[in-house]
């Protein structure tokens, strides 16, 4: 498959994804999820390895570069998820503290 054919494949996939007529009963995916799905399908079915580079959704690369990119991306996503979980935990603790303070204030008024 040539780079031009891969570009066309990604363009068609993104256009179909963004058309409201398709997949209205399913949860919407963002473009990055669609790109990752296409890259995975190409790699599994045809041993064609692509990653997003610059404005290109699927640039042909070696298997080593493909594996490295997706491993690093997964690591970044894990770190982002852990950070978000920590932030939610802190917010929950703050809410609990504020609730206790409100209860104490209420009890002092009585």
C-alpha positions in Angstrom: 0.0 0.0 0.0 1.4 3.4 -0.9 1.4 6.5 1.4 -1.2 8.1 -0.9 -3.5 5.1 -0.6 -3.1 5.2 3.2 -3.9 8.9 3.3 -7.1 8.2 1.3 -8.0 5.4 3.6 -7.6 7.6 6.7 -9.5 10.5 5.1 -12.5 8.3 4.2 -12.5 6.7 7.6 -12.5 10.1 9.3 -15.2 11.5 7.0 -17.4 8.4 7.7 -16.8 8.8 11.4 -17.7 12.5 11.4 -20.9 12.0 9.4 -23.9 12.1 11.8 -25.7 9.5 9.7 -23.2 6.8 10.7 -23.1 5.4 14.2 -25.8 7.5 15.8 -26.6 4.7 18.2 -23.1 4.2 19.4 -20.9 6.4 21.6 -19.0 9.0 19.6 -15.3 8.4 19.3 -12.8 11.2 18.9 -10.5 11.4 15.9 -7.5 10.0 17.8 -9.5 6.9 18.8 -10.5 6.4 15.1 -6.9 6.9 14.0 -5.7 4.4 16.6 -8.3 1.8 15.5 -7.4 2.2 11.8 -3.7 1.9 12.6 -4.4 -1.3 14.7 -6.5 -2.8 11.9 -3.8 -2.1 9.2 -1.1 -3.6 11.4 -3.0 -6.7 12.3 -4.5 -7.5 8.9 -1.9 -6.3 6.5 1.4 -5.7 8.5 1.1 -2.0 7.4 2.5 0.1 10.2 1.3 3.7 10.5 1.5 6.5 13.2 0.3 10.1 13.2 3.1 12.5 12.3 2.4 16.2 11.9 -0.8 16.6 10.0 -0.7 13.1 8.7 -3.1 10.6 10.4 -1.2 7.5 9.1 2.4 7.9 8.1 4.1 4.6 7.0 6.8 3.6 9.5 8.8 0.5 10.5 7.3 -2.1 12.9 9.9 -1.0 15.5 8.8 2.7 15.2 5.2 1.6 15.3 5.6 -0.5 18.4 7.7 2.3 20.1 5.1 5.0 19.3 2.1 3.0 20.6 4.0 1.9 23.8 5.0 5.5 24.6 1.5 6.7 23.9 0.0 4.0 26.2 2.5 5.1 28.9 1.4 8.7 28.6 -2.3 7.8 28.7 -1.7 5.8 31.9 0.2 8.7 33.5 -2.6 11.0 32.5 -5.3 8.7 34.0 -3.3 8.3 37.2 -3.0 12.1 37.5 -6.7 12.6 36.9 -7.5 9.9 39.5 -5.3 11.7 42.0 -7.0 15.0 41.3 -10.4 13.4 41.8 -9.2 11.9 45.1 -8.0 15.3 46.3 -11.3 16.9 45.3 -13.2 14.2 47.1 -11.2 14.7 50.3 -11.7 18.5 50.1 -15.5 18.0 49.7 -15.5 15.7 52.7 -13.5 18.2 54.8 -15.9 21.0 53.7 -18.9 18.9 54.7 -17.4 18.2 58.1 -16.7 21.9 58.6 -20.3 22.8 57.6 -21.6 20.2 60.1 -19.4 21.5 62.8 -20.5 25.1 62.1 -24.1 24.0 62.1 -23.7 22.3 65.4 -22.0 25.3 67.0 -24.9 27.5 66.0 -27.4 25.2 67.8 
